[in-house]
Amino acid sequence: GKYTMSTAGGASIPPEQLKARYIGTGHADMEKHDWITQQHRDTLASHVGHYDQLSYYAVAQNESIARVRVQMLEKIHQPCGPPPTRKEETM
């Protein structure tokens, strides 16, 4: 099946246009690690950018808001750890 999204008016958006509009949606040659890293970065950036979410996590962790913000910003660098080693294709 072909997946499409639609606008508020109901007009469908082709996948190519969707990928051009939203960087994090990936592309055919994207590795799994790259894709999941992008998703985690987007999520962390959203949490840092929304004070209410940041405050919620700070209370849940019994930490200051500033400390939780710094921890999230540090995680953005490599949220899923270092990338796996790529096997070189030899034939």
PLY file of the C-alpha trace (Angstrom):
ply
format ascii 1.0
element vertex 91
property float x
property float y
property float z
element edge 90
property int vertex1
property int vertex2
end_header
0.00 0.00 0.00
1.04 3.55 -0.64
1.05 5.88 2.34
-0.02 9.48 1.90
-0.86 12.27 4.26
-3.43 14.94 3.67
-3.78 18.64 4.34
-6.44 20.17 6.57
-8.64 20.58 3.47
-8.34 16.89 2.61
-5.96 17.20 -0.36
-3.33 14.45 -0.29
0.37 15.27 -0.09
2.67 13.00 -2.12
5.48 11.33 -0.11
8.17 13.18 -2.11
6.68 16.57 -1.13
6.28 15.41 2.47
9.96 14.39 2.68
11.04 17.69 1.16
8.94 19.59 3.69
9.97 17.63 6.80
13.68 16.78 7.03
13.27 14.10 9.72
11.08 11.85 7.57
14.18 10.32 6.01
14.84 8.90 2.57
15.29 5.51 0.91
19.05 5.34 1.53
18.87 6.31 5.20
20.28 3.80 7.68
18.11 2.69 10.62
20.53 4.22 13.16
20.45 7.58 11.36
16.65 7.58 11.24
16.15 6.66 14.91
18.83 9.18 15.96
16.94 11.92 14.09
13.69 10.91 15.81
15.31 11.05 19.25
16.89 14.45 18.49
13.54 15.85 17.38
11.89 14.55 20.54
14.59 15.92 22.85
14.54 19.31 21.08
10.76 19.42 21.53
11.05 18.65 25.25
13.71 21.34 25.71
11.65 23.86 23.73
8.41 23.31 25.64
8.75 24.55 29.21
5.75 22.55 30.47
7.24 19.26 29.28
10.63 20.17 30.68
9.05 21.05 34.02
7.13 17.74 34.07
10.33 15.72 33.53
12.17 17.76 36.16
9.50 17.04 38.76
9.36 13.34 37.80
13.16 13.04 38.17
13.30 15.25 41.27
15.86 17.47 39.52
16.01 21.17 38.72
14.65 22.29 35.36
18.07 23.65 34.38
19.76 20.31 35.11
17.18 18.36 33.07
17.58 20.86 30.19
21.38 20.42 30.23
21.07 16.62 30.36
18.71 16.63 27.36
20.93 19.02 25.40
23.94 16.76 26.06
21.95 13.74 24.88
21.13 15.44 21.57
24.72 14.88 20.38
24.44 11.07 20.28
21.03 10.07 21.69
21.38 6.45 20.51
25.09 6.01 21.10
27.85 6.03 18.52
26.90 4.93 15.01
27.55 1.29 14.19
30.62 0.48 12.13
29.71 0.20 8.48
30.90 -2.86 6.61
32.80 -1.93 3.46
31.44 -3.69 0.42
34.18 -5.75 -1.22
33.64 -7.90 -4.27
0 1
1 2
2 3
3 4
4 5
5 6
6 7
7 8
8 9
9 10
10 11
11 12
12 13
13 14
14 15
15 16
16 17
17 18
18 19
19 20
20 21
21 22
22 23
23 24
24 25
25 26
26 27
27 28
28 29
29 30
30 31
31 32
32 33
33 34
34 35
35 36
36 37
37 38
38 39
39 40
40 41
41 42
42 43
43 44
44 45
45 46
46 47
47 48
48 49
49 50
50 51
51 52
52 53
53 54
54 55
55 56
56 57
57 58
58 59
59 60
60 61
61 62
62 63
63 64
64 65
65 66
66 67
67 68
68 69
69 70
70 71
71 72
72 73
73 74
74 75
75 76
76 77
77 78
78 79
79 80
80 81
81 82
82 83
83 84
84 85
85 86
86 87
87 88
88 89
89 90
